[in-house]
């Protein structure tokens, strides 16, 4: 029965990707103005696109708006059909599509995979022959990198957004004002965060609290600590929990353990919304926007979701509070190891390339996502056009990305075989490792008898051992890679990591 149930589920998942566009390849006569067929031999090609990107969620989403425009422009010749699914469901469906050799024409990298591993398995085609010659020139310099979205000189994907902060302090101005605090002076230090949260919670009398976080989404909780520690512990948005200066995991660093102890003390003060330990990110977003909490430390996507789900929320953004009150810096890389690609078994790669070149990776799409507040664009001239900013808060959003983010080291640029190690791990934070950091985070807050230092030391040791085991496995397959390729001792997070910095490495 269990086997039959699993098989049935996979069948449904595959159907979700295939039946939505079952007319692909069928003849569809174009209609004249009076509704009669004008060319019975003309074939309307259907291009199937699948992913879990929120910019395709709903008919009025920025992605679907440009899809509608493309379909109208190419009516009778090409129709694009998009299948949006939540991340977990999508990953299962793509795995089923891989097994049945029935992937959508264009699909997004599923969780736990990267472009290089997908290319290695032969599941995708290069973009180069299906897009215009100047395709890559429209993007900010550094958007394409060998070993990430280019393999053996061929291009397989493109960046979906610009710089993306993983940790921002969102603060509810109404909640602060109602508690007698200055709504234009968010906390800059841990002490201020703790004291303000305590005041807000005491005056809230069980209805309003200082801090909120999505404890039910364990994989997101490292962003809270990453944000609180960036001024003292080197932080790279693509490597949460990992220190690229030392090549070691930082869960047991004094900065991270002190941050956990800070949050534990705030729990003791009853300054954290009690439901924070179980709610998901969507619920946390609504509660924050509905004035149930003053402070929310989360990534760049929280802004537009607050605006979408609670449009009347009065909030703004600031750097995450630091123990020393200094300015935090976060490393980033423009080229991304995940993205949309053309399936190797697509029967219509030319038409898929046309959609990518003219719409999906074109200025109108990125202009649409920018105006919706989803993210910054990988086209710098659009980011600098303030007339495109959708609301006043977006100015704070843009300024934070400009002041706090610096170009960080790229392990793939140092050794392309590092991508095989990360693929072996799933992600650098090793999502297969149980318990996860999120599990331990909630446990340490829930049980004040848990030894934070010992717990994090044990976890860091397991993670370091896991990384070394993955390196050993990749080397055993014939590739050459070492822990040294994950180590950049000359990295200064407050500065861009330049080509000269790579050259100076021993």
Buried (B, 14 or more C-beta within 10 A) or exposed (E): EEEEEEEEBBEBBBEBBBEBBEEBEEEBBBEEEEEEEEEEEEBBBBBBBBBBBBBBBEEEBBBBBBBEBBBEEBEBBBBBBBBBBEBEBBBBBBBBBBEEEBBBBBBBBBBBBBBBBBBEEEBBBBBBEBBEEEBBEBBBEEBBBBBBBBBEEEBBBBBBBBBBBBBBBBBBBBBBBBBEBEBEEBBBBBEBBBBBBBBBBBBBEEEBBBBBBBBBBBBBBBBBBBBBBBBBBBBBBBBBBBBBBBBBBBBBBEBBBBBBBBBBBBBEBBBBBEBBBEBEBEBBBBBBBEBBBBBBBBBBBBBBBBBBBBEEBBBBBBBBBBBEEBEBBBBBBBBBBBBBBBBBBBEBBEBBBBBBBBBBBBEBBBBBBBBBBBBBBBBBEBBEEEEBBBEEBBEBBBEBBEEBBBBBBBBBBBBBBBBBBBBBBBBBBBBEBEBBBBBBBBEBBEEEEBEBEEBBBBBBEBBBEBBEEBBEBBBEEEBEBBEEBBBBEEBEBEEEBEEEBBEEBE
